[in-house]
Amino acid sequence: MNFDLMRLAAAMLVVVSHTFPLSGAEPLRIRGVEDLGALGVSIFFVISGYLVTASYLRDPKSYLVKRILRIEPGLIASLVVTVVLLAFVTTAPAAEYWPAAAMYVVRNALLYPATYELPGVFAAAPLAGVVNGVLWTLRLEFTFYVVLMLIRARPALVYALAAGCGVVWLAMTLATPGWAGEQLTRIAYLGARNGLLFFAGAAFQFVRWRPPLWLGGVSVVAFPLIGPLALPTAVLGLARPGKLPADLSYGIYIYAFPIQQWLAVEGRLNLVTAVLSVVPFAVASWFLVERPAMKLKPGPRPAW
């Protein structure tokens, strides 16, 4: 399974996971993490840490430009498409909606002052008012990109960050079972867990040791018992060379949530409608926005 296919599977895990709470049903719980969505996001962070570290080592000068070209064009396009389409369903007057829509695009494109609401949109949904609940992960992802650049991808500092995040995550897992109840503990927990996975992926890039296939399989079996600690060796051990003709994972990830919210309001949200509705947007995102933007990346390209 190559990294493109792994990312596609991870994006689909997020779609499947969100379908339950967004339709008003109980979330689908699994052992190891909270749900399938958390597993999908965790897989993304391992792959990201491994690959972007390789990108930095190949060409530190163009690293940040490459990261921006990978995230921002598709994100900005999705934000614009979202506010234009939701203008047809909002219950708010145009004079209220469009200024807020403009700020929604700007704030979320800047990543850090993210906002999740638009006037008169999805008020009747089971998860009322939230337009796109996955945007926080992009902010966290970009933060890790910047941290890696600021420490100049020094191996010792990467190892220290992975260990530090692991200690915080483990301590909060044992001592703060209600971490999701408060914003600060939720930020700390998710930052530590995903930081552990990102910097563990980066660490494997430094040691230039790919876990063997058997260890990847053993790690999958161990995941329900030790959770995220098993994911770096599971993901990298199962990964094999190759690429898909189209990488739809990012498009699926950034478009699925608002589409699922709309389907939920219409009473039509299920696994089939969610997947069938998001794939055309992901295809358009890849061929019209993401792939052309990636061709603008400077510097050398990876072999796979």
C-alpha positions as CSV (number, residue, x, y, z in Angstrom):
1,M,0.0,0.0,0.0
2,N,1.7,3.3,-1.1
3,F,1.4,6.5,0.8
4,D,-1.3,7.9,-1.7
5,L,-3.5,5.0,-1.0
6,M,-2.9,5.2,2.7
7,R,-3.9,8.9,2.7
8,L,-7.0,8.0,0.7
9,A,-7.9,5.4,3.2
10,A,-7.3,7.8,6.1
11,A,-9.5,10.4,4.5
12,M,-12.3,7.9,4.0
13,L,-12.0,6.9,7.7
14,V,-12.6,10.5,8.6
15,V,-15.7,10.6,6.3
16,V,-17.1,7.4,7.8
17,S,-16.5,8.5,11.3
18,H,-18.2,11.9,10.9
19,T,-21.2,10.4,9.2
20,F,-22.5,9.0,12.5
21,P,-22.5,12.1,14.8
22,L,-23.4,14.5,12.0
23,S,-26.5,12.4,11.3
24,G,-27.4,12.4,15.0
25,A,-26.3,8.9,15.7
26,E,-23.8,7.8,18.4
27,P,-20.1,8.0,17.3
28,L,-18.5,4.7,16.2
29,R,-16.0,3.9,18.9
30,I,-12.8,1.8,18.4
31,R,-10.1,0.7,20.8
32,G,-6.8,2.6,20.6
33,V,-8.3,6.1,19.8
34,E,-11.7,7.8,20.2
35,D,-13.0,6.9,16.7
36,L,-12.2,6.1,13.1
37,G,-11.7,9.8,12.4
38,A,-9.0,10.1,15.0
39,L,-7.3,7.1,13.5
40,G,-7.5,8.7,10.0
41,V,-6.0,11.9,11.3
42,S,-3.3,10.1,13.2
43,I,-2.3,8.2,10.0
44,F,-2.0,11.5,8.2
45,F,0.4,12.9,10.8
46,V,2.7,10.0,10.6
47,I,2.9,10.1,6.8
48,S,3.3,13.9,6.9
49,G,6.1,13.9,9.4
50,Y,8.0,11.3,7.4
51,L,7.6,13.0,4.0
52,V,7.9,16.6,4.8
53,T,11.1,15.9,6.7
54,A,12.5,14.4,3.5
55,S,11.4,17.5,1.7
56,Y,13.2,19.7,4.1
57,L,16.4,17.6,3.9
58,R,16.3,17.7,0.1
59,D,15.9,21.5,-0.2
60,P,15.6,23.6,3.0
61,K,15.3,26.9,1.1
62,S,12.2,25.9,-0.8
63,Y,10.6,23.9,2.0
64,L,8.1,26.5,3.3
65,V,7.1,27.5,-0.3
66,K,6.4,23.8,-1.1
67,R,4.3,23.4,2.1
68,I,2.2,26.5,1.3
69,L,1.6,25.4,-2.2
70,R,0.4,22.0,-1.0
71,I,-2.0,23.3,1.6
72,E,-3.2,26.8,0.6
73,P,-4.5,26.6,-3.0
74,G,-6.8,23.6,-2.4
75,L,-7.9,25.1,1.0
76,I,-8.7,28.5,-0.4
77,A,-10.6,27.1,-3.3
78,S,-12.6,24.9,-0.9
79,L,-13.4,27.9,1.3
80,V,-14.6,29.9,-1.7
81,V,-16.7,27.1,-3.1
82,T,-18.2,26.5,0.3
83,V,-19.4,30.0,0.9
84,V,-20.7,30.4,-2.6
85,L,-22.8,27.2,-2.4
86,L,-24.0,27.8,1.1
87,A,-25.3,31.2,0.0
88,F,-28.1,29.3,-1.6
89,V,-29.1,27.6,1.7
90,T,-28.5,30.3,4.4
91,T,-31.4,31.7,6.2
92,A,-29.5,35.0,6.9
93,P,-30.0,38.0,4.7
94,A,-27.3,38.7,2.1
95,A,-26.2,41.9,3.9
96,E,-25.3,39.7,6.9
97,Y,-24.1,36.6,5.1
98,W,-21.5,37.9,2.6
99,P,-19.4,40.0,5.0
100,A,-19.2,37.1,7.3
101,A,-18.5,34.8,4.4
102,A,-15.6,36.9,3.3
103,M,-14.1,36.8,6.8
104,Y,-14.7,33.0,6.9
105,V,-12.5,32.6,3.8
106,V,-9.8,35.0,5.0
107,R,-9.6,33.8,8.6
108,N,-9.5,30.1,7.6
109,A,-7.1,30.7,4.8
110,L,-4.7,32.2,7.3
111,L,-5.1,29.0,9.4
112,Y,-4.6,30.4,12.9
113,P,-7.7,32.6,13.5
114,A,-9.9,29.8,12.3
115,T,-13.7,30.2,12.4
116,Y,-16.3,27.5,12.0
117,E,-19.6,29.3,11.6
118,L,-21.5,31.2,8.9
119,P,-24.7,33.1,9.5
120,G,-27.9,31.1,9.0
121,V,-26.1,28.0,7.9
122,F,-26.7,24.5,9.3
123,A,-28.7,25.7,12.3
124,A,-31.0,22.7,12.0
125,A,-28.2,20.1,11.8
126,P,-27.6,17.7,14.7
127,L,-24.2,19.4,15.1
128,A,-25.6,22.9,14.7
129,G,-23.7,25.8,13.1
130,V,-20.4,24.1,12.3
131,V,-19.5,24.5,8.7
132,N,-16.2,22.6,8.5
133,G,-15.0,20.9,11.7
134,V,-11.7,19.5,10.3
135,L,-10.0,22.9,9.8
136,W,-8.2,22.7,13.1
137,T,-6.1,19.9,11.9
138,L,-4.6,22.0,9.1
139,R,-3.6,24.6,11.6
140,L,-1.9,22.0,13.7
141,E,-0.2,20.4,10.7
142,F,1.2,23.8,9.5
143,T,2.4,24.5,13.0
144,F,4.5,21.3,12.9
145,Y,5.8,22.3,9.5
146,V,7.0,25.6,11.0
147,V,8.5,24.0,14.1
148,L,10.4,21.6,11.9
149,M,11.8,24.5,9.9
150,L,12.7,26.6,13.0
151,I,14.7,23.8,14.5
152,R,16.2,23.2,11.1
153,A,15.2,19.5,11.3
154,R,18.0,18.8,13.7
155,P,17.7,15.1,14.6
156,A,18.3,15.6,18.3
157,L,15.6,18.2,18.6
158,V,13.2,16.1,16.6
159,Y,13.8,13.1,18.9
160,A,13.3,15.4,21.9
161,L,10.0,16.8,20.6
162,A,8.7,13.3,19.8
163,A,9.6,12.1,23.3
164,G,8.2,15.3,25.0
165,C,4.9,15.0,23.1
166,G,4.8,11.3,24.0
167,V,5.3,12.0,27.7
168,V,2.5,14.7,27.7
169,W,0.1,12.5,25.7
170,L,0.7,9.5,28.0
171,A,0.4,11.6,31.2
172,M,-2.9,13.1,30.0
173,T,-4.2,9.7,28.9
174,L,-3.6,8.3,32.4
175,A,-4.5,11.4,34.5
176,T,-7.0,13.4,32.4
177,P,-9.6,11.0,31.0
178,G,-12.0,14.0,30.5
179,W,-9.5,15.9,28.3
180,A,-12.1,16.6,25.6
181,G,-14.4,18.4,28.0
182,E,-12.3,21.6,28.2
183,Q,-10.8,23.6,25.3
184,L,-7.3,23.9,26.8
185,T,-7.0,20.3,27.8
186,R,-8.4,19.2,24.4
187,I,-5.8,21.4,22.6
188,A,-3.0,20.1,24.8
189,Y,-4.0,16.4,24.3
190,L,-4.5,16.6,20.6
191,G,-1.4,18.6,20.1
192,A,0.7,16.2,22.1
193,R,-0.7,13.0,20.4
194,N,-0.4,14.3,16.9
195,G,3.0,15.9,17.7
196,L,4.2,12.5,18.8
197,L,3.1,11.0,15.5
198,F,4.4,13.7,13.3
199,F,7.9,13.9,14.9
200,A,8.0,10.1,15.2
201,G,7.5,10.0,11.4
202,A,10.3,12.6,11.1
203,A,12.6,10.6,13.3
204,F,12.2,7.5,11.1
205,Q,13.2,9.7,8.2
206,F,16.5,10.5,10.0
207,V,17.4,7.0,11.0
208,R,16.8,5.8,7.4
209,W,15.3,2.6,8.7
210,R,12.0,1.4,7.3
211,P,10.2,-1.0,9.6
212,P,9.8,-4.4,7.9
213,L,6.5,-5.7,6.7
214,W,6.2,-8.1,9.6
215,L,6.6,-5.3,12.1
216,G,4.0,-3.3,10.4
217,G,1.6,-6.2,10.7
218,V,2.4,-6.8,14.4
219,S,1.9,-3.1,15.0
220,V,-1.6,-3.2,13.5
221,V,-2.4,-6.1,15.9
222,A,-1.0,-4.1,18.8
223,F,-2.8,-0.9,18.0
224,P,-6.0,-1.7,20.1
225,L,-3.7,-2.2,23.1
226,I,-1.2,0.6,22.8
227,G,-3.0,3.0,20.5
228,P,-1.0,5.8,18.8
229,L,2.4,4.3,19.9
230,A,1.9,1.5,17.4
231,L,1.0,3.8,14.4
232,P,4.5,4.9,13.2
233,T,5.7,1.4,12.7
234,A,2.3,0.2,11.4
235,V,2.1,3.0,8.8
236,L,5.7,3.0,7.7
237,G,6.0,-0.8,7.9
238,L,3.1,-1.4,5.6
239,A,4.0,1.4,3.1
240,R,5.4,0.4,-0.3
241,P,6.6,2.4,-3.2
242,G,4.2,3.7,-5.8
243,K,1.7,6.5,-6.5
244,L,-1.9,6.8,-7.5
245,P,-2.7,8.6,-10.8
246,A,-4.7,11.1,-8.7
247,D,-4.3,11.9,-5.0
248,L,-7.9,12.6,-3.9
249,S,-7.2,12.4,-0.1
250,Y,-6.8,16.2,0.5
251,G,-9.9,17.1,-1.5
252,I,-12.0,14.5,0.3
253,Y,-10.7,15.7,3.6
254,I,-11.4,19.4,3.1
255,Y,-14.8,19.1,1.3
256,A,-16.5,16.2,3.2
257,F,-17.6,17.9,6.4
258,P,-19.7,20.7,4.9
259,I,-21.2,18.3,2.3
260,Q,-22.1,15.9,5.1
261,Q,-23.6,18.7,7.1
262,W,-25.8,19.7,4.1
263,L,-26.9,16.1,3.6
264,A,-27.7,15.8,7.3
265,V,-30.0,18.9,7.2
266,E,-31.7,17.4,4.2
267,G,-32.1,14.1,6.0
268,R,-30.1,12.2,3.4
269,L,-26.8,11.6,5.2
270,N,-25.5,8.0,5.2
271,L,-22.2,6.4,4.2
272,V,-23.1,6.0,0.5
273,T,-24.4,9.6,0.0
274,A,-21.4,11.0,1.9
275,V,-18.8,9.2,-0.3
276,L,-20.6,9.7,-3.6
277,S,-21.2,13.4,-2.9
278,V,-17.6,14.3,-1.9
279,V,-15.7,12.4,-4.6
280,P,-16.6,14.8,-7.5
281,F,-15.4,17.7,-5.4
282,A,-12.2,15.9,-4.6
283,V,-11.6,15.1,-8.3
284,A,-12.1,18.7,-9.3
285,S,-9.9,19.9,-6.5
286,W,-7.0,17.6,-7.6
287,F,-7.1,18.3,-11.3
288,L,-8.1,21.9,-11.3
289,V,-6.3,23.3,-8.2
290,E,-3.9,21.0,-6.3
291,R,-2.0,19.4,-9.2
292,P,-1.5,22.7,-11.1
293,A,-0.3,24.3,-7.8
294,M,2.1,21.4,-7.1
295,K,3.7,21.9,-10.5
296,L,4.8,25.3,-9.3
297,K,6.9,23.8,-6.5
298,P,10.6,24.7,-6.8
299,G,13.5,22.4,-6.2
300,P,14.0,18.6,-6.5
301,R,11.1,16.1,-6.4
302,P,11.0,12.9,-4.4
303,A,11.4,9.6,-6.2
304,W,8.2,8.2,-4.6
